[in-house]
Amino acid sequence: MYSTDLFDSAYLRFMRNYLETFSVSDVVAMFREGGIRTTSEEVEECLETDCYSIPLEDGQYITRAGAFSGQFFTFVPTVQEIEQGVVVPGDRCIPFVDQKLFPCDIIFSFNKNVLPEKKLEVDANSVYDYFSLTDIDIFSQYLDADPVNRNLHIADMDYMLPYNFGMTGFDFGEIFRITKFRPGDRMLAYVSDWDRGIVEILPLKIFFERRMGNVSRIDLELAKKSWFELLEKLLLESFDRHGPCESIDMQLMLVFFENANRLCVPLGGSIAEFLEWTDKIGIEFYGVERRLWRKGEIVEIDVNSIVTPFYDVPDFVIDSFIMDSLFSKENISDKELIERIIPESMDLSPRMQSTYSLQIENRRAKLRKSYNWFADFAFGEFRHRSIALYSDIRDLFFSFDCTESEFESFPRDEFVMLAQLYSHTMDLLDLIDEAGDPDGEEPSDEEMSSAQISLEGMEFSFYDIRPVLLESYERVRRGRFSLLS
């Protein structure tokens, strides 16, 4: 009998570990050899929507693991790190590592040996140097999730950082000593195990001594300047071709993947240095997030790309509503539950309504048989709050009966934030749905703490922008009557 759980597990292992190019038929054949039944249509649907899948020409694909394993990048340890003999990953490994990894979970290795962990002492002013590519709300989650800050409860401090705290790093003291490492010297790095988040590092001067003899500092500076100029050119072209991508990581992923032979080189710079060098590209605010974009310009928005996701109801959202009703011990009919999940305001076609209704009835019957309230207790309340916020955001959006041109008159930042909050709330529901999967991996304490901080921040943001959007919609409605009169 076909098992969705077996497919999901095999698909995830494949995407995290397969390093060669492949086609849909290759995946189907590999899965069937392993006793897992699937179809080309199912595999293709997964690949087309998976952030770890990169489509190539002629029906070929490559995973992000395959695209970035072994590709060179460089970074410059700070004076603070050199003095303490420790280096932290921060966001230096973007876009080469798994975007969903916490920085404290990335592992540094030297000569194929994992380096011992060591705490880096930082202050509230310098900590941002290690997270220049990270959204502010995500940054606080990273710090809270770091095991060295297990006694640091940022939410209880209104998200204000203490003056001094720590970050998980790795002991580079001996490496710095034997290589006579100085401020300004570079580390060369590459991902040796994408699935486990292992990054192999090597001081650049050792690399050149082993491979091609010494390289003068002047040559290094000239090569770095050429690298900066190339990255600037390629990013500007990327903005024209792709517009603003869904994240800084995704924007950089496209550029580095498409130009790996020119950008992933030992004689290059780092993204952090590049952003200090360029006067054409910067990190600009985009709702509650940030994007790489032309410096000083407002990030473009595509109204259709903002509106469309509100009409998507993934399986994990359906399951979350069902599980929430079971956790709350509600005695409601299938019809009432369907109306809660697919409200009339969504205005779906009769065929889509019928499809969703049948799916919800079948999933409810299955989940009800296996549901264990006590096992769900650890996540039930968090899911309930997430469902409540998800529903409030969705219902607010569908209360705006607007055309695309009318949406364009809404305040840009608040409108973008609404869509981002909707997406982030679905991410929380997906996290809890995976936790309830018997074959899935239960979220760590760090992940749940991070999710809790994220939910509290999203609740605050939503109820802050809600009146602004309602007022904008009232202006749109009044404008309609003015036109008629």
PLY file of the C-alpha trace (Angstrom):
ply
format ascii 1.0
element vertex 485
property float x
property float y
property float z
element edge 484
property int vertex1
property int vertex2
end_header
0.00 0.00 0.00
1.22 3.49 -0.86
2.61 5.41 2.13
2.87 9.20 2.08
5.13 9.08 5.15
7.60 6.76 3.37
7.65 9.00 0.32
8.16 12.16 2.39
11.01 10.57 4.34
12.75 9.24 1.23
12.25 12.52 -0.64
13.77 14.54 2.21
16.82 12.22 2.43
17.26 12.47 -1.32
17.09 16.27 -1.41
19.55 16.64 1.45
22.15 14.17 0.22
22.00 13.69 -3.56
24.77 15.68 -5.27
24.41 14.89 -8.99
22.01 16.28 -11.57
18.84 14.24 -12.05
15.46 14.12 -13.79
11.97 13.36 -12.48
12.15 9.86 -13.98
15.48 9.28 -12.19
13.83 10.00 -8.83
10.83 7.80 -9.59
13.13 4.94 -10.59
15.31 5.31 -7.49
12.30 5.40 -5.19
10.70 2.36 -6.81
13.98 0.43 -6.43
13.69 1.21 -2.72
10.13 -0.10 -2.60
8.46 3.31 -2.54
5.64 3.83 -5.02
5.25 7.28 -6.50
4.36 9.01 -9.75
6.16 11.44 -12.01
3.44 14.01 -11.34
3.94 13.81 -7.57
7.72 14.09 -7.78
7.55 16.98 -10.25
5.09 18.87 -8.03
7.47 18.50 -5.08
10.49 19.64 -7.08
8.74 22.67 -8.53
7.79 23.99 -5.09
10.86 22.94 -3.08
13.31 25.65 -2.06
16.07 23.00 -2.10
15.45 22.15 -5.77
17.12 24.08 -8.59
15.64 23.51 -12.07
18.10 23.24 -14.95
17.61 22.89 -18.69
16.13 19.85 -20.50
14.10 18.62 -17.53
17.12 18.28 -15.26
17.41 19.39 -11.62
20.05 19.68 -8.94
19.63 19.93 -5.18
21.10 22.82 -3.24
23.30 20.20 -1.59
24.65 19.27 -5.03
24.92 22.86 -6.18
26.97 24.14 -3.25
28.88 21.21 -1.75
32.59 21.78 -2.36
32.17 25.34 -3.65
34.68 27.84 -2.23
33.80 30.96 -0.28
35.86 33.17 2.02
35.44 35.32 5.11
37.60 37.49 7.36
37.62 36.74 11.11
37.13 39.84 13.23
39.74 41.27 15.59
37.44 40.18 18.41
37.52 36.58 17.17
41.28 36.54 16.68
41.86 37.91 20.18
39.63 35.22 21.72
40.82 32.42 19.43
37.30 31.55 18.33
35.25 31.91 15.10
31.44 31.88 14.88
29.51 30.92 11.72
27.01 33.82 11.96
25.56 34.29 8.49
28.93 34.01 6.73
27.97 30.72 5.08
24.98 32.14 3.15
24.00 30.88 0.55
26.16 27.73 0.74
24.58 25.98 3.74
21.01 24.94 4.51
19.02 28.15 4.98
16.95 26.51 7.72
19.94 25.71 9.93
20.47 27.83 13.00
23.97 29.36 12.86
24.78 27.64 16.16
24.12 24.28 14.42
26.68 24.83 11.65
29.90 22.87 12.30
33.42 24.03 11.41
36.03 21.42 10.55
39.80 21.65 9.93
41.77 18.90 8.15
38.56 16.78 8.22
38.42 16.99 12.04
35.50 18.79 13.70
36.82 21.68 15.79
35.83 21.83 19.45
33.12 24.33 20.34
34.14 27.49 22.15
32.09 30.45 23.33
32.68 33.87 21.77
32.04 36.75 24.16
30.40 39.65 22.31
28.70 42.92 23.12
25.39 44.26 21.88
27.06 46.66 19.44
29.43 44.26 17.69
27.06 41.27 17.49
25.37 42.72 14.40
28.66 42.36 12.51
28.09 38.61 12.48
24.51 38.83 11.16
24.62 41.53 8.49
22.40 39.48 6.12
19.81 38.46 8.71
16.38 39.97 9.35
16.16 41.66 12.76
13.41 39.38 14.11
15.27 36.26 12.92
18.48 37.56 14.46
16.95 37.64 17.96
15.66 34.08 17.42
19.17 32.91 16.49
20.61 34.34 19.68
17.84 32.88 21.81
18.27 29.45 20.18
22.01 29.36 20.83
22.71 26.86 23.65
25.21 29.22 25.30
22.29 31.61 25.88
19.96 29.07 27.45
19.54 31.40 30.45
19.03 34.44 28.24
15.27 34.91 27.70
15.04 37.68 25.13
11.23 37.65 25.07
11.16 38.38 28.80
13.39 41.42 28.20
11.12 42.92 25.52
13.69 41.74 22.94
16.33 44.15 24.26
19.80 42.62 24.22
21.98 42.69 27.33
25.30 44.46 26.96
27.33 41.23 26.99
26.41 37.70 25.97
27.82 34.76 24.04
27.58 32.89 20.76
28.55 29.32 19.93
31.78 29.28 17.98
34.73 26.99 17.34
38.23 26.95 18.78
40.61 28.47 16.22
43.29 29.36 18.74
45.83 26.78 17.57
45.08 27.50 13.91
45.64 31.21 14.45
48.89 30.49 16.30
50.53 28.08 13.87
49.61 30.18 10.82
50.57 33.49 12.46
47.10 34.70 11.57
46.72 38.50 11.55
43.70 40.85 11.35
42.68 41.08 7.70
43.80 37.55 6.83
41.20 35.37 5.15
39.65 31.98 5.78
38.80 29.78 2.81
35.80 27.50 3.33
33.57 24.98 1.58
30.65 22.76 2.61
31.89 19.19 3.03
28.60 17.71 4.31
25.53 19.77 3.39
23.05 17.55 5.25
24.92 17.80 8.55
25.99 21.41 8.05
29.74 20.72 8.16
31.97 23.46 6.72
35.65 22.71 6.10
37.89 25.73 6.69
41.49 26.52 5.79
43.50 29.74 6.23
43.95 31.13 2.73
47.70 31.50 3.13
48.01 27.73 3.79
45.87 26.97 0.75
48.18 28.95 -1.51
51.32 27.49 0.07
49.98 23.99 -0.64
48.57 24.66 -4.11
50.45 27.46 -5.84
53.02 29.09 -3.63
52.74 32.45 -1.93
50.45 35.16 -3.27
51.25 38.77 -2.42
48.80 40.90 -0.47
48.65 43.30 -3.43
47.53 40.47 -5.73
44.92 39.45 -3.17
43.55 42.98 -2.99
43.39 43.32 -6.77
41.62 39.97 -7.09
39.17 40.92 -4.34
38.34 44.23 -6.05
37.69 42.43 -9.34
35.45 39.97 -7.46
33.48 42.84 -5.91
32.98 44.47 -9.32
31.79 41.18 -10.80
29.36 40.47 -7.94
27.94 43.99 -8.19
27.36 43.58 -11.93
25.76 40.15 -11.52
23.47 41.25 -8.69
22.23 44.26 -10.65
21.48 41.92 -13.56
19.70 39.58 -11.14
17.46 42.40 -9.93
16.46 43.09 -13.54
15.87 39.41 -14.37
14.32 38.05 -11.18
13.23 41.14 -9.25
13.47 40.89 -5.47
13.61 37.21 -4.50
11.78 35.84 -1.46
14.90 36.23 0.71
18.47 37.50 0.67
19.58 33.86 0.73
17.57 33.09 -2.42
18.87 36.17 -4.28
22.46 35.18 -3.52
21.78 31.52 -4.24
20.70 32.30 -7.80
23.69 34.53 -8.50
26.30 32.22 -6.98
24.85 29.09 -8.56
24.60 30.60 -12.02
28.14 32.01 -11.79
29.90 29.50 -9.53
32.96 29.22 -11.78
33.61 32.97 -11.39
32.38 33.67 -7.85
33.23 30.51 -5.91
36.98 31.02 -6.13
39.79 31.24 -3.54
40.79 34.72 -4.74
37.46 36.30 -3.86
35.90 38.45 -1.19
33.06 37.97 1.23
29.50 39.24 0.95
29.88 41.29 4.15
32.94 43.06 2.72
31.19 43.55 -0.60
28.29 45.38 1.05
30.76 47.76 2.69
32.50 48.32 -0.65
29.57 48.85 -3.04
27.67 52.11 -3.36
25.06 50.62 -5.72
23.64 47.71 -3.70
22.42 47.61 -0.12
20.08 45.83 2.23
16.70 47.54 2.07
13.62 46.99 4.21
10.76 45.06 2.65
7.87 44.82 5.12
9.12 43.00 8.22
11.99 41.53 6.19
14.99 42.83 4.31
16.17 42.31 0.76
19.27 42.91 -1.33
18.35 45.71 -3.70
19.59 48.86 -5.39
20.84 51.07 -2.58
18.39 53.77 -1.54
15.59 52.48 -3.78
12.26 51.09 -2.62
12.07 47.34 -3.22
9.63 46.56 -6.02
6.45 44.64 -5.19
4.38 42.32 -7.36
0.79 42.55 -6.13
-0.14 39.26 -7.77
2.67 37.40 -5.97
1.42 38.84 -2.67
-2.24 37.98 -3.26
-1.90 34.47 -4.75
-0.56 32.64 -1.64
-3.71 33.53 0.32
-5.66 31.16 -1.94
-3.37 28.21 -1.22
-4.39 25.80 1.57
-1.57 23.26 2.03
-2.21 19.85 3.58
-0.41 20.80 6.79
-2.76 23.75 7.28
-5.78 21.48 6.91
-4.26 19.01 9.38
-3.49 21.85 11.80
-7.13 22.95 11.90
-8.26 19.36 12.43
-5.70 18.76 15.18
-6.66 22.03 16.83
-10.31 21.01 17.00
-9.27 17.68 18.51
-6.97 19.35 21.03
-9.75 21.79 22.02
-12.16 18.83 22.34
-14.71 20.59 20.17
-17.83 18.75 19.10
-18.28 20.27 15.64
-19.56 18.77 12.42
-17.53 18.21 9.28
-19.44 21.07 7.67
-18.54 23.50 10.47
-14.89 22.47 10.34
-14.80 22.84 6.56
-16.25 26.35 6.84
-13.57 27.19 9.39
-10.76 25.97 7.13
-12.23 27.21 3.84
-14.33 30.28 4.72
-16.91 31.53 2.27
-14.89 34.74 1.82
-12.20 32.79 -0.08
-14.66 32.56 -3.01
-13.33 29.30 -4.47
-14.94 27.60 -7.44
-17.57 24.91 -6.63
-15.15 22.26 -7.89
-12.34 23.44 -5.58
-14.78 23.68 -2.65
-15.86 20.10 -3.31
-12.27 18.87 -3.59
-11.22 20.52 -0.34
-14.35 19.31 1.46
-13.71 15.68 0.51
-10.06 15.98 1.50
-10.93 17.51 4.88
-13.52 14.84 5.67
-11.07 12.04 4.83
-8.19 13.60 6.79
-10.40 14.24 9.80
-11.58 10.66 9.91
-8.00 9.37 9.72
-6.52 11.78 12.28
-9.38 11.29 14.72
-8.64 7.54 14.91
-4.98 8.00 15.82
-5.18 11.23 17.86
-3.68 11.20 21.37
-4.48 14.30 23.40
-1.71 13.69 25.94
0.93 13.24 23.23
-0.28 16.45 21.61
-0.21 18.44 24.83
3.34 19.75 24.25
2.33 21.47 21.00
-1.44 21.92 21.23
-1.54 25.36 22.83
1.14 26.74 20.52
-0.74 25.37 17.49
-3.98 26.92 18.80
-2.39 30.38 19.01
-0.83 29.98 15.57
-4.18 28.92 14.08
-5.87 31.93 15.67
-3.32 34.33 14.16
-3.41 32.56 10.79
-7.21 32.89 10.70
-7.17 36.56 11.71
-4.64 37.42 9.00
-6.49 35.43 6.35
-9.91 36.83 7.30
-8.58 40.39 7.22
-7.19 39.87 3.73
-10.41 38.37 2.38
-12.44 41.20 3.91
-10.71 43.43 1.34
-12.82 42.91 -1.77
-10.32 44.66 -4.04
-8.99 44.54 -7.56
-5.25 44.40 -8.17
-5.12 48.14 -8.95
-6.99 48.90 -5.72
-4.51 46.82 -3.74
-1.75 48.96 -5.26
-3.21 51.97 -3.42
-2.75 50.26 -0.03
0.22 51.41 2.09
3.12 49.42 0.68
4.90 48.38 3.86
1.79 47.26 5.75
0.43 45.37 2.75
3.72 43.52 2.24
3.92 42.82 5.98
0.46 41.23 5.93
1.57 38.74 3.27
4.85 38.04 5.08
3.08 37.45 8.39
0.72 35.04 6.63
3.65 33.11 5.19
5.55 33.06 8.49
2.45 31.82 10.36
2.15 28.95 7.89
5.81 28.14 8.59
4.93 27.75 12.27
2.01 25.45 11.45
4.30 23.41 9.21
6.82 23.08 12.06
4.16 21.75 14.44
2.74 19.46 11.77
6.17 17.89 11.30
6.45 17.48 15.09
3.26 15.43 15.06
4.54 13.09 12.33
5.65 9.78 13.93
8.39 9.49 11.31
9.33 13.16 11.57
11.97 14.81 13.71
10.60 16.54 16.80
11.62 20.20 17.01
14.42 20.90 19.46
13.95 23.12 22.51
15.88 25.80 20.62
13.51 25.60 17.65
10.43 25.79 19.86
11.87 28.73 21.81
12.62 30.47 18.52
9.11 29.73 17.25
7.59 31.13 20.43
9.51 34.39 20.02
8.50 34.53 16.36
4.80 34.03 17.15
4.78 36.74 19.82
6.46 39.17 17.43
4.00 38.35 14.64
0.99 38.82 16.91
2.26 42.24 17.90
3.01 43.23 14.29
-0.36 42.08 12.93
-2.48 43.92 15.46
-0.29 46.98 14.88
-0.84 47.09 11.09
-4.46 45.91 11.10
-6.08 49.33 11.75
-3.86 50.95 9.09
-5.02 48.45 6.46
-8.67 48.74 7.48
-8.47 52.51 7.15
-6.92 52.13 3.69
-9.73 49.82 2.61
-12.30 52.34 3.80
-10.67 54.95 1.58
-10.88 52.54 -1.36
-14.58 51.93 -0.68
-15.35 55.63 -0.37
-13.50 56.23 -3.63
-15.81 53.80 -5.41
-18.87 55.75 -4.33
-17.27 59.03 -5.39
-16.69 57.64 -8.87
-20.31 56.51 -9.16
-21.71 59.84 -8.07
0 1
1 2
2 3
3 4
4 5
5 6
6 7
7 8
8 9
9 10
10 11
11 12
12 13
13 14
14 15
15 16
16 17
17 18
18 19
19 20
20 21
21 22
22 23
23 24
24 25
25 26
26 27
27 28
28 29
29 30
30 31
31 32
32 33
33 34
34 35
35 36
36 37
37 38
38 39
39 40
40 41
41 42
42 43
43 44
44 45
45 46
46 47
47 48
48 49
49 50
50 51
51 52
52 53
53 54
54 55
55 56
56 57
57 58
58 59
59 60
60 61
61 62
62 63
63 64
64 65
65 66
66 67
67 68
68 69
69 70
70 71
71 72
72 73
73 74
74 75
75 76
76 77
77 78
78 79
79 80
80 81
81 82
82 83
83 84
84 85
85 86
86 87
87 88
88 89
89 90
90 91
91 92
92 93
93 94
94 95
95 96
96 97
97 98
98 99
99 100
100 101
101 102
102 103
103 104
104 105
105 106
106 107
107 108
108 109
109 110
110 111
111 112
112 113
113 114
114 115
115 116
116 117
117 118
118 119
119 120
120 121
121 122
122 123
123 124
124 125
125 126
126 127
127 128
128 129
129 130
130 131
131 132
132 133
133 134
134 135
135 136
136 137
137 138
138 139
139 140
140 141
141 142
142 143
143 144
144 145
145 146
146 147
147 148
148 149
149 150
150 151
151 152
152 153
153 154
154 155
155 156
156 157
157 158
158 159
159 160
160 161
161 162
162 163
163 164
164 165
165 166
166 167
167 168
168 169
169 170
170 171
171 172
172 173
173 174
174 175
175 176
176 177
177 178
178 179
179 180
180 181
181 182
182 183
183 184
184 185
185 186
186 187
187 188
188 189
189 190
190 191
191 192
192 193
193 194
194 195
195 196
196 197
197 198
198 199
199 200
200 201
201 202
202 203
203 204
204 205
205 206
206 207
207 208
208 209
209 210
210 211
211 212
212 213
213 214
214 215
215 216
216 217
217 218
218 219
219 220
220 221
221 222
222 223
223 224
224 225
225 226
226 227
227 228
228 229
229 230
230 231
231 232
232 233
233 234
234 235
235 236
236 237
237 238
238 239
239 240
240 241
241 242
242 243
243 244
244 245
245 246
246 247
247 248
248 249
249 250
250 251
251 252
252 253
253 254
254 255
255 256
256 257
257 258
258 259
259 260
260 261
261 262
262 263
263 264
264 265
265 266
266 267
267 268
268 269
269 270
270 271
271 272
272 273
273 274
274 275
275 276
276 277
277 278
278 279
279 280
280 281
281 282
282 283
283 284
284 285
285 286
286 287
287 288
288 289
289 290
290 291
291 292
292 293
293 294
294 295
295 296
296 297
297 298
298 299
299 300
300 301
301 302
302 303
303 304
304 305
305 306
306 307
307 308
308 309
309 310
310 311
311 312
312 313
313 314
314 315
315 316
316 317
317 318
318 319
319 320
320 321
321 322
322 323
323 324
324 325
325 326
326 327
327 328
328 329
329 330
330 331
331 332
332 333
333 334
334 335
335 336
336 337
337 338
338 339
339 340
340 341
341 342
342 343
343 344
344 345
345 346
346 347
347 348
348 349
349 350
350 351
351 352
352 353
353 354
354 355
355 356
356 357
357 358
358 359
359 360
360 361
361 362
362 363
363 364
364 365
365 366
366 367
367 368
368 369
369 370
370 371
371 372
372 373
373 374
374 375
375 376
376 377
377 378
378 379
379 380
380 381
381 382
382 383
383 384
384 385
385 386
386 387
387 388
388 389
389 390
390 391
391 392
392 393
393 394
394 395
395 396
396 397
397 398
398 399
399 400
400 401
401 402
402 403
403 404
404 405
405 406
406 407
407 408
408 409
409 410
410 411
411 412
412 413
413 414
414 415
415 416
416 417
417 418
418 419
419 420
420 421
421 422
422 423
423 424
424 425
425 426
426 427
427 428
428 429
429 430
430 431
431 432
432 433
433 434
434 435
435 436
436 437
437 438
438 439
439 440
440 441
441 442
442 443
443 444
444 445
445 446
446 447
447 448
448 449
449 450
450 451
451 452
452 453
453 454
454 455
455 456
456 457
457 458
458 459
459 460
460 461
461 462
462 463
463 464
464 465
465 466
466 467
467 468
468 469
469 470
470 471
471 472
472 473
473 474
474 475
475 476
476 477
477 478
478 479
479 480
480 481
481 482
482 483
483 484
